[in-house]
Amino acid sequence: MTWIKNNWFIISAGLAPLYKNPSFNSNYLSEVVHGDSCKILDMQDNWIHVECDDGYRGWVNKFYGFACETKNNPSYIIAYPNGEGLFNARFPFGARLTKKRTGSIAIDQYPNFDNITKVLNNLIGIPYKWGGKTSLGFDCSGLVQSVLQVFGFKIPRDSKDQWHFLDLYTIDLDKAKKGDLHFFGKDDKINHVGFSCGGAEIIHSQGSVKKESLNKNHANFNKSLLDIYLASASIRLKFKL
């Protein structure tokens, strides 16, 4: 049975880079995480053209996983660090597992969304990585997508699409609750996003995952971020929490 006759590519590495073209020199689009199932669209030499669960399409090298006739059916997702306070590179944040490991939670028993800052605080200090979606490195929208997934919420991959997904649920900045989103950009074009920790407090990935404030009276005030603030949107209203 050849690879192309199989329907799914299952990620067995910690993560698989997703490229625009079938080459390591191509644009790095995003990442697919351990345990994810990708629909196989085509093959070229050692490269597989896939469609990810979030609708992203790109090329992954076949040594990051294996082909299968059926989707993976994981039972757990990594949401917290291990007993040493670290995330395993083999099973990073967001990895989907068939067996329970330290730091994992059952996929059908999502944590209370009020605990989102607890999850986010464990990610502070993780470096920024273009296209990153795991504890090995996050970009801004990758952090948002991956953290919300832990709570059972599916949201688009890119910040501009995340905004369009939520733009009917706009709220004032000072009305934002823990887990709501603040959006940023220039000329009304969204290019950055972060989680509200309540009002103007924000955890986002810019250089690294960090906690800052849009309130000029706070010690961790980020003026350059406030200067490009565009809007806030409610996760709670969108998902009827």
C-alpha positions, 0 to 999 in steps of 0.5 A: 500500500503506497503513501498516496493511497492513504488518506492521512499523515499522522505527526509522530515527531514533536512537531512538523514544519509546514512549508509553502513548497516541497523544500526546506528552503521554502517559506515556513508557513506554520507547524503541525504538532505531535498527534495531529492528523493531516489530510494527504493531498499529494506527494512529491519525492519525500514531501507530502502536500497536506491540509491541516485541521485548521485548513492550512495547506502546505508541505511536510517532509515524510520523516516527521510522521507516517501515513495511515488510512484513518485519522489519529484518535488521541485521548490527551493533550499536553496543557501543563509542564512536567513535574520539573516545570518543563515541557518535553521537546518530544511532547510539547505544549499542544501535543495530542497523545493516546496515553496519559503523560505528566502535564496532559489532560483528557481531551474530553475534559477541558479545563474551566476557561477561568483557568486560562491565565494559569495555562498562559503563565506556564508559557511565559519566557518561551521564545518567539518563533515565526510559524511556531505553535508549541512550547518550542516557540510561538508566534502571536497567533500560534499562541492564541490558537494553541492555547484555545485548543487546550480549552476545546475552542477552534479558531483560525491560524492567523491573527487577521483571520482570528479577528474576522472570526470574532469581529461580531463580538467586539468589546471595549478594551477595559471590558475584556475578561481573562482569555479575551483577545486584543488585536493590533495593527496599522492602517486598520490591518490586523498583524498582532494578537494577544490574550487579555488577562483582564482589561488592559493586561496582556500576555502575547508573543513578541520576542518571547511570550510575556506579560505587559500592559496597555495601561500607562500607569502600570510598570510593564506598560508597552507604549508601542503596543498601545499605539497600534491597538485596534480592537478587542473581542470576546471569546466568552461571547463567541463560544457562549461561555 
